[in-house]
Amino acid sequence: MPENPLEVFERLDPELLKLIGQNRDFALSGNALPPKFKHILVMVIDAVNGAPLGVKANAAAAMKAGATKEEIVEAVRVLHEVCGAGSAYTVAHALGDVF
């Protein structure tokens, strides 16, 4: 599997890939929230949706943007409180080889 699972759309539907990229850029734009927090938000939303590849990618992006392991783990505590153990299991599965 490629690093970016959306790469398949380069062949199948380049316009869709472009639109997805524009949406992502728009969602992550602005300066009110630091990029590390935006990636942590996306990480927990991916966990709720059962997307471990998204969790892993966004945890890595958050850390690249300056997030600490402690910030990520604290976000998982909040995630667990609101969304339950299933979401925490998704994060645990995704981050097993990140930390």
C-alpha contacts under 8 A as a table, 3 or more apart, distances in Angstrom:
res1	aa1	res2	aa2	distance
1	M	5	P	6.87
2	P	5	P	5.74
2	P	7	E	7.18
4	N	7	E	5.71
5	P	8	V	6.67
6	L	9	F	5.78
6	L	10	E	7.83
6	L	17	L	7.13
7	E	10	E	5.43
7	E	11	R	7.84
7	E	17	L	7.87
8	V	11	R	5.83
8	V	12	L	6.38
9	F	12	L	4.56
9	F	13	D	4.79
9	F	14	P	5.61
9	F	16	L	7.05
9	F	17	L	5.71
10	E	13	D	6.06
10	E	14	P	4.80
10	E	17	L	6.67
11	R	14	P	6.55
13	D	16	L	5.42
13	D	17	L	6.55
14	P	17	L	5.01
14	P	18	K	6.17
15	E	18	K	5.02
15	E	19	L	6.23
16	L	19	L	5.03
16	L	20	I	6.14
17	L	20	I	5.13
17	L	21	G	6.21
18	K	21	G	5.12
18	K	22	Q	6.21
19	L	22	Q	5.04
19	L	23	N	6.14
20	I	23	N	5.11
20	I	24	R	6.19
21	G	24	R	5.08
21	G	25	D	6.09
22	Q	25	D	5.06
22	Q	26	F	6.07
23	N	26	F	5.09
23	N	27	A	6.08
24	R	27	A	5.10
24	R	28	L	6.14
25	D	28	L	5.27
25	D	29	S	6.01
26	F	29	S	5.16
28	L	35	P	7.29
28	L	38	K	6.70
30	G	33	L	7.37
31	N	34	P	6.53
33	L	37	F	6.40
33	L	38	K	6.63
34	P	37	F	5.56
34	P	38	K	6.62
35	P	38	K	5.01
35	P	39	H	6.28
35	P	62	A	7.11
35	P	65	A	6.23
36	K	39	H	5.27
36	K	40	I	6.25
36	K	61	A	7.33
36	K	62	A	4.32
36	K	63	M	6.89
36	K	64	K	7.87
36	K	65	A	5.02
36	K	66	G	6.11
36	K	67	A	5.46
37	F	40	I	4.90
37	F	41	L	6.11
37	F	62	A	6.99
37	F	67	A	7.64
38	K	41	L	5.10
38	K	42	V	6.33
38	K	62	A	7.77
39	H	42	V	5.03
39	H	43	M	5.99
39	H	58	N	5.25
39	H	59	A	6.80
39	H	61	A	6.38
39	H	62	A	5.06
40	I	43	M	4.86
40	I	44	V	6.32
40	I	58	N	6.64
40	I	59	A	6.45
40	I	62	A	6.05
40	I	72	I	6.74
40	I	75	A	7.31
41	L	44	V	5.38
41	L	45	I	6.24
42	V	45	I	5.04
42	V	46	D	6.03
42	V	54	G	8.00
42	V	55	V	7.67
42	V	58	N	6.61
43	M	46	D	5.14
43	M	47	A	6.27
43	M	54	G	6.50
43	M	55	V	4.53
43	M	56	K	7.55
43	M	57	A	7.94
43	M	58	N	5.19
43	M	59	A	6.17
44	V	47	A	4.84
44	V	48	V	6.30
44	V	55	V	6.98
44	V	75	A	7.49
44	V	76	V	7.17
44	V	79	L	6.53
44	V	87	S	7.93
44	V	91	V	7.99
45	I	48	V	5.10
45	I	49	N	6.31
46	D	49	N	4.97
46	D	50	G	6.13
46	D	51	A	5.05
46	D	52	P	7.02
46	D	54	G	5.71
46	D	55	V	5.63
47	A	50	G	5.01
47	A	51	A	5.72
47	A	52	P	6.50
47	A	54	G	7.85
47	A	55	V	6.06
47	A	87	S	5.07
47	A	88	A	7.24
47	A	90	T	5.59
47	A	91	V	5.97
48	V	51	A	7.70
48	V	83	C	6.91
48	V	86	G	7.89
48	V	87	S	5.16
49	N	87	S	7.94
50	G	87	S	6.92
50	G	90	T	6.11
51	A	54	G	5.41
51	A	55	V	6.39
51	A	90	T	7.29
52	P	55	V	4.85
52	P	56	K	6.09
52	P	90	T	5.78
52	P	91	V	6.55
52	P	93	H	6.88
52	P	94	A	4.84
53	L	56	K	5.14
53	L	57	A	6.12
53	L	94	A	6.58
54	G	57	A	5.10
54	G	58	N	5.95
55	V	58	N	5.34
55	V	59	A	5.95
55	V	90	T	7.95
55	V	91	V	6.35
55	V	94	A	6.17
55	V	95	L	7.65
56	K	59	A	5.23
56	K	60	A	6.21
56	K	91	V	7.80
56	K	94	A	5.25
56	K	95	L	5.90
56	K	98	V	7.40
57	A	60	A	5.23
57	A	61	A	6.17
58	N	61	A	4.79
58	N	62	A	5.91
59	A	62	A	5.02
59	A	63	M	6.22
59	A	72	I	7.31
59	A	95	L	7.93
60	A	63	M	5.16
60	A	64	K	6.11
60	A	98	V	7.61
61	A	64	K	4.97
61	A	65	A	6.13
62	A	65	A	4.99
62	A	66	G	6.37
62	A	67	A	5.24
63	M	66	G	4.94
63	M	67	A	4.35
63	M	68	T	6.11
63	M	69	K	7.61
64	K	67	A	7.12
67	A	71	E	6.26
67	A	72	I	7.11
68	T	71	E	5.20
68	T	72	I	6.50
69	K	72	I	5.19
69	K	73	V	6.15
69	K	99	F	7.90
70	E	73	V	5.08
70	E	74	E	6.01
71	E	74	E	5.09
71	E	75	A	6.20
72	I	75	A	5.11
72	I	76	V	6.38
73	V	76	V	4.96
73	V	77	R	6.41
74	E	77	R	5.01
74	E	78	V	6.57
75	A	78	V	5.17
75	A	79	L	6.12
76	V	79	L	4.75
76	V	80	H	5.98
76	V	88	A	6.45
76	V	91	V	7.63
77	R	80	H	5.13
77	R	81	E	6.33
78	V	81	E	5.10
78	V	82	V	6.30
79	L	82	V	5.33
79	L	83	C	5.58
79	L	84	G	7.04
79	L	87	S	7.08
79	L	88	A	7.07
80	H	83	C	5.31
80	H	84	G	4.49
80	H	85	A	5.66
80	H	87	S	6.59
80	H	88	A	5.72
81	E	84	G	5.88
83	C	86	G	7.65
83	C	87	S	6.39
84	G	87	S	5.99
84	G	88	A	6.90
85	A	88	A	4.97
85	A	89	Y	6.11
86	G	89	Y	5.08
86	G	90	T	6.39
87	S	90	T	5.06
87	S	91	V	6.45
88	A	91	V	5.10
88	A	92	A	6.14
89	Y	92	A	4.94
89	Y	93	H	6.04
90	T	93	H	5.16
90	T	94	A	6.17
91	V	94	A	5.05
91	V	95	L	5.94
92	A	95	L	5.31
92	A	96	G	5.89
93	H	96	G	5.66
94	A	97	D	7.48
94	A	98	V	7.81
95	L	98	V	4.84
95	L	99	F	6.27
96	G	99	F	6.24
